[in-house]
Amino acid sequence: MPRKPQPPDAAPPVTAAGVELDRKRAPAQTRALETCERILDAAAHLLGEVGIERLSTNLICERAGLSPPALYRYYPNKYAVLAELGVRLMMSQNELLERWATPATMKLPAARFEAHLKQLFLETLEITRRSTAGEWITRALRAVPSLAPVRLESHEHVTGLLVTAFAGAWPAVPQARVRLVSRLAIEVMYSAQELLVDDATLDASEVADIMSHMVTTQVMQMRRLRS
């Protein structure tokens, strides 16, 4: 199974060519944990205020009331801070899918499966909107090439959950096909989320209806396949 993103007290399990994303060290004591939380909180609020390009470690330090050496003790650059914010957001989103992705879900009749998928989508969107700078973090994960590993590793993890759940319900369906459809479904779902982040004029329920119907159609077709 793909590796699950690590909990907040561990370094994000991501790397990118030319950009260091891992924490330099994991905070072990209360004061160190509080320092990291101040850094992340300051970065999240600033991201919503100034955007991705203008965000800097100096601004983060100023907002957090810390010296640059205090930040660099844990994070090598602003992208490492953004990476951890991204890991945390995607972990909170993925917790919903982890509860949803079961063999029982995969056996639901088409109409109920589609309704459950729509609900999952809207709840995931709500988590993003409730999170501090959640929409800006979503933009950063897509727009900043060095942050791609955060998004891709998370998508691979939840794809594995879907494959396992579907195989438990429909073991005769070829695994390669299950993985392909599951990965595409995850990409479609998150692309629809990003679309709503970028265009506030769109109706979330209508987008969810279309996305859920598209995915459900493929899942129902896949159920009829046999090895």
N, C-alpha and C positions, 0 to 999 in steps of 0.2 A: 504493500500500500504506500502511496506517496507520503512523504514526510509531512506531518502536520506542523503549521507555524508554531514556534516555541512560545511559552507563556511570557508575559511582559517582563519578568525579572531575568530573562535570558536574552542573549544577543540575537537579533533577527537572523534567521538562517539563509541569508541571501548574499550574493556576490555579483559584481558587475565589472566588466573589463575597464580598468582605468579609474574606477571609483570604489573606494572602500565603504562598505555599508554596515559592516558589523560594528557593534560596540567595541571600544578598546578594552573595556573590562566590565564585568557584571557587578553592580552594586551589592555589597554583602551586608552592610550595616544600615541602620535606620536613617542616619543622616545622608548617606549616599543615595539611598532610595528616594528620599525627599528631594534631593538635588536633581535626580533624573526626572522625577515627576514635575518639578518646576520647569525644567527645560522643555519637556514635552508639552506641558500646558501652555507655556509662553509661545512655543512654535505653532501650536494649533490655532491659538487666537490670532497671532500675527498673520498666519497663512490666509485666514479669512479677511484680514484687513488690507494686506499689501500684495497678496498674490504670490505665486511660485517664484517668479524671477527676482522680485525685490526682497524676498526673504533672505536673510543672511545670519550667520552665527553672531555677528555683532549686535544685530537687532534682537536676536533671541536672548543674548546675555543681558542687554539693557532692560528688556521687559522682565526677565526673570530675576534681576538684581544680582547677577553673578558675574565674576570675572571670566574672560575668555579661557584662561587655563582650567577653570572649574568645568567648563563645558567640554574642552578637549580632553580632559581626563577620561571621559566616557564616550564621546562622539567625535570622530575624526573630521566631520564636515556636516553641512546642513542636510545633505542627502541621507546620511545615516540617521539623522533625527526624523526626516520624512519617512524613511523606510520603516522605522519602528512605529510611527503613527499609522502607516499603511498596514503593517502586520496586525496591529491591535484592531483596526477597523474591520479588516477581513476576517479575523478570528471571531468577532462578535456577529458578523453576518453569517459566517459558516456554522456557528452553533445552531442557528435555525435550521439550516439544511441538514445538519447531522441528525437532528431529531426527526426530520421529514423523510429522509432517505432510508426507508425500511422495505422489506419484501411486501409487507401489507399494503403500503402505498402503491407499489408497483403493480399490485393485483387489482387496484380499484377500477371500476368501469370507467369508460372514457370521460363521461360528463363529470363524475366526481373527481377523477384524476386532474382534469383541467381546472376545476374549481379549487382544489387543494394547491395546485401549482400557482394559480393566480394569487391566492392568499399568501403563499410563501414569498412571492415576488413583492407584494405590497408591504409585507412586514419587514422584508429586507430593506426596501426603500425607506421605510420609516426609521429603521435603525440608523441608516446613513444620514438622514435629515436631522435626527436628534443628536447625533454625535457632534462634538465641537469641531467645526470646520470639516465635517464629514464629506460635504460635496466638493470642497477644495482638495481634500486628500484624494478623493476619487479622481479628480482631474489630474492631480500630480502623478498618480500611479499610471495613468494612460499617457500623459504628455511628456514625462521625463524618461528618456530611454534607460538611464541607469537604474530606475526603479522598476523596470519591467520584471526582474526576477521575483519581486514580492507578489505581483499580480499573477504571474504564470505559475509559481509554485503553489499558491493558494488554489488556483483553478485546477491544477493537476490533483491536488489533495481531494477536493470535493468530487472531481470526476471519478476518482477511485471509490469514493463512498457510493456513488450512483451505480457504478459497475457491480460492486459487491451486492447492493440491495437488489438490483435487477436480476442478477444471477441466482439469488436466493429464491426469487419468485418464478423465473423462467429459465431454468438451467439449460434447456435445449437450444437456446438462441446463441449463435456464434459470438464468442467473446470479443473478437475484433470489431464486429458491428456494434455491439453494445458500447464498447469504449468510444468508438467514433461518434455515435449518436449522443452519448453522454457528454463528451467534450464539446460538441457543437451546441448542445442545449445550454451548457454553462456559459459559453461565449455569447450566445444569443441573449440569455437572461441578463448578464452583466452589461452587454452593449445597450440593452433597453434601459437599464438603470442609468447608464452614462448619458443616453439620449435625454432622459428626463432631467438630469442634472444640468445639461447644456441648454435645454429649451423649457423654460418654466411655463410656457403657454400651452404645452401639451397636457392632455388629461391622463393622469396616471392610471386610472381604471381602464380607460380605453386601450392604452398601450399594453397593460397587463392582459387584457382580453385577447388581443392579437398575438402577443408573444406566447401566451399559454396555449392557444389553439394551435399555433405552428408546432410547438414542441410536442403537444399531445398527439397530433397527427402522426408524427414520426415514431413516437413511442408505441402507438397502437399498431402501426405497420410492422414494427420490429417484433412485437409479440408473436406475430404469425410466422416468423422465420424459424427454421429448424436447422440444426447442424447436418 
